[in-house]
Amino acid sequence: MHANPLGVDGLDDATIRSVLTTTRRIALVGASANPDRPSNEVLGFLLARGYAVTPINPGLAGQSLYAQTVVAALDDATPLEMVELFRASDQVLAPVQDAIRLGARVVWMQLGVINQDAAALARAAGLIVVMGRCPMIEMARLGL
């Protein structure tokens, strides 16, 4: 039995490359002020590479992370192109529904975050769904 070369989301390298090179505005759900948390590291990484990233965490709303004001909800992060999800797999359906409603074109579920029902809903609405991947790792792997 061979592993799926396209990954759990079925996306090829050209699609991942396109998402990472054409997306500019990202809403990062599950942002953390703790520098040891992956969501904090990815936030800093994306900002350092020129992406406009809005951190989302209701518990930190109004605070600043990497000179970006944290907002409470996706509605406060518009306009957006991509929603990056640092949430447990069973907690991504609501933000995916919000992403669809707010006109996102990509939903990106972080490493370990897999929700096939939420992914199917987003795909049915015309969104690209990246699942179980990290943009830092993908950018390094693709030489971006």
N, C-alpha and C positions, 0 to 999 in steps of 0.2 A: 504494500500500500504506500503510495507516494503522497507527500503533502501537497496541498493545492499551491502551485507556484504563484497564484494570484492573491493568496491570503484569504482570510475569512470573508472579506467584503467582496471578493471577486474582481477587484479593480487591478488593471495592469499599470505598469510603471508610467506609461504615457499619460494616463488619467491622473495619477498622483502628482506627476510633474506639472501638469496643467493646473490642477487645483492650487498647488503651492506657488506657481509663478503668475497666476492671473488674479488670485485673491488678494485684496488689500485690507478689507475691514473685517475684523474677527471679534466675536463676542466669546469670552472665555468663561464658561459656567463652572463654578467650583473653585474660583481663585482663592489662594491662601496667602496670608501674610508670613507664614513660616517658610524661611528660605530653604529648609530641608524637604519641603513638599514638591513633588514633580510639577504641580500646577504653577507654583511660584517660579520654578526654573524655566518652564516653557514660556510663561508670560514674559519674563526678561529676555529670553532668547528671541522670541518673535518681535518684540519691540526693537531690539538691537538690530534686527534685519529689516527694519523699515515698515513693518506691518502696523496698522492702526488697530490696537487691541483694547477692548473695553473689558476690564475684569468685573465679573458678576459674583456677588456673594452677599445675601441679605444681612448677614451678621457683621459684615465689614462696610456696608454701604456708607458713603460719605468719606471714608478714609482714602488714603492714597497709597498705591503700590506702583513703584517705578514711575512716579510722577503722573500716574493715571488715576482718576477718581473712580473708586469702586461703586458700582450701582447695584440696586437690589434685584432687578429683574431684566430679562431680555428686552422687554418693552422700552427700557431706559437706555438701550445700547444701539438703537437704530440710527441711521441706516446700517445694515450689516450684510455681509456676503456669506460668511461662514460662522457656524456655531460650533465651538470646540467644547466637548463635554468631559469634564472631570467629575463624574458622578458614578455611583454604583449602577451596574447594569439595570437593576430593577427600578431605578429612579430617573431614567432618561426619556420616558414616554412624554411626560408633560413638556420638558424643554424642546423636544423634537416637534411636538404639536405647535408650540410657540414659534419655532423656527420656520415652520411651514406658513403659519399665519402672517409672520412678519416679512416674508419674501426672501428668506435666505436661499442661496443656491447650493450650499454644501452643509452637511452635518458631519462633524468629525468626532468619532468616539475614540477616546484615548486607549492606550494599551490596557488590555484586560476588560475593556468595556464592550460588551457584546449584547445587543438586544435585537433579535431578528424581527420581532413584531414592530418595534419602532422604526427599524430600517425599512421594512416593507411599506409602512405608512409614508415615510419620507420619499422613497423611490416612486410610489404611486402618485405623489404630488409633484414629481419631476426633479427632485433634489438628488445630488450625488451624495452617496453615503460612504464615508470612510469609517471602518470599524477595526478596533483592536490594533491601532497604529499610533505612533507618536510623530508629530511633524519634525521634531529635532532629529530623530533617527532617520526618517525618510529623506530629509534634506541632505544629511551626510551620506546616506546610501546612494542617492541619486546625483551627488556632486553639485548640489545647488548652493 
